[in-house]
């Protein structure tokens, strides 16, 4: 499994991914073999059906949204680079991570970027605001079919009311950050990628 | 009398409260046990005979028959003493800041014990192990388990179990071997009788961190959730290990020979005890949840099932010699979510308050008995042994925590910091469990020494460590608990959980979230269907949280209104539910009937006086009743003709025909009656008839809006109508 998969992945690619995402060499090769096992069509890219084949993702309430998050705007296929880029958001934040390159920008797994990723789960139309409808959609997915629309509406209204500071009945990204300021997002949104 | 002397000395009024039970307990204090009651009843028979023999002539008008009520009377007095002590403690504002409650209670116990000793010159009753384990301890553990913050607990379960099991083993072996070494080293004959297994047994019981003591100290500190759950969870879980090790060494002591095989069996016993406890707990918990599903018609006894099943669970596991602690905790944790869904709000409050009350009383009694039992004749003091025990306990615990934390931090996301580690090590208070276990030990010459040492250790930890831990927490700036509870936060955290579970799936990593997701799925699909009442099933915890927050806000709003004295609640639009609809219909059926009776008398005159009409049908004539709509007055007469039993069909009939003015009158009538200030709904009468379909909603909508507004103005003048309806809605609300 290992040798065949890694032969398709070149050293330069690994280096680039390493620089972009901060994963280690072994993590990248391990994730590549996972990518490869998901890629049933063997065309070096994953489609939505490949994701939907993962059994537990199907029962996850937010499964569709999560799958969507992997695919860049308007595309149907995601290659390994894109896959790693999305997964990089979930790398644990290390304290000793000093960015040697000052203009490399914020690392993908910073708190801000993690929160942005979560924000984009709600905000499908990318207008940088979570409207009442978008919130309702997510609530409906999580809560199931047995709650009435009015109740769900009241819950959504209350949520927006709690977070909304500028009175536009939408949750902007800054309001979202503020609502989650007490939550340890760096820890919550991190997965231990085995070395 | 000694009591008057004491009275003269004391100035502080609250302490006087404590003296009341003193006076009664003093002369009569014996620890109640089942046998005296049998005894006393037979005695009573004798004494009655004696009494009649001795005083055959005089008729006894006023008798005091104490032996008849002795047992329950004394139990009640002890509990009274405990509660008064607690009251006095909280009355003073300075005391709670300096020392934890447990310290004061032990001091009260010491005083009472001293008083009893002084009066009767014999040692006061000691805490019987049976009473402790069977009656006093279960409420506390049940309370702890029921209100355990489940989420945090399970997230930290690995860490907690690591501290509890290997940690306790480490402590036991460390303390045991060190003490044995001490016994060998110390010159003289004092300690030679203590064999290795005695030391190990002592080590096992002294390393049992006590949840009661820990709870009483940590509760006042409000440290952050994670630290609290680590210390508390560890104290709960390590008792199982300690108890098993204790019994293990006890049986080793009793056995003439010992093989390695026996030691291995002992290790297996630990596992068996733990898993057995969990399984029994889950079984009882699920059965209890199932039973509460059917308590809709007998809501008053629903709390009783919760208590009974938990207690039975505890007793069953004690009978099987498996860990009662694990069992009762698992029972409480597993039944909680289903029971909460099944029972009414009031039952839930009842359970909460009863649990808190019982556990509070138990805790207080335990500490007081600790104090009382300290006053004894049988102390044996040995400086090296006692001081070394104190030091070794602290030392081994600190080492254990350090080493284990170093191991666990490699695996955990957020590390347990050094501050947290210090608090965990320092917060390992010993309490009544060690105490009762040492009394249970088999008799041997140096048992008194061990008892004394245990008492010293318990007193030391509770007083010294208990009193200093709070300032230390402040000093080290341990992060405190944040009190917020908001809906948005819950939703976002939920979303993040699902997100992480999904990503873990994609990566193929079976982490914590993966299993949680799987369990949630299984729970919703199978367990909830069986265990939760059908009509209550759909409620998701988000909805429950929302309702809880709404209720809280409503309460705050009412309190605020009470303070301000102004009733200015905003009119929130409210959708009418089917029950309300039926009640509306019933009222209107009655009232329209009355109206029709009255109107039939008005048939002949356009002059109708507002004073003769039922006020709830009053309309503001200036605004709505135009000359053209005088005719509608005759229309209600025909209502009487057309009056049919089912009002809904009557209304349908009215609504289908929209042309005549009469419709508007009846519409406005219904609009007036149903849309009072508190329930203005934007769709007005159209809402009332969900079965007439949406085709009705369009046209009456606009006209009814106008009527509505007029009615709103008019209904302010009519007091009876809206009040009647709001009364109905209050009933509906209360019934739900």
Interface residues (C-beta under 8 A of the other chain):
Chain A: X31 X34 X37 X38 X51 X54 X56 X57 X59 X60 X61 X62 X63 X66 X70 X87 X90 X92 X118 X121 X122 X138 X139 X142 X143 X144 X146 X147 X150 X151 X154 X155 X158 X159 X162 X163 X176 X179 X180 X182 X183 X184 X185 X187 X188 X189 X190 X191 X192 X193 X194
Chain B: X413 X414 X482 X484 X486 X487 X488 X489 X491 X492 X493 X494 X495 X496 X498 X499 X500 X501 X502 X503 X504 X505 X506 X507 X508 X509 X511 X514 X517 X518 X521 X524 X537 X538 X539 X540 X542 X543 X546 X549 X550 X575
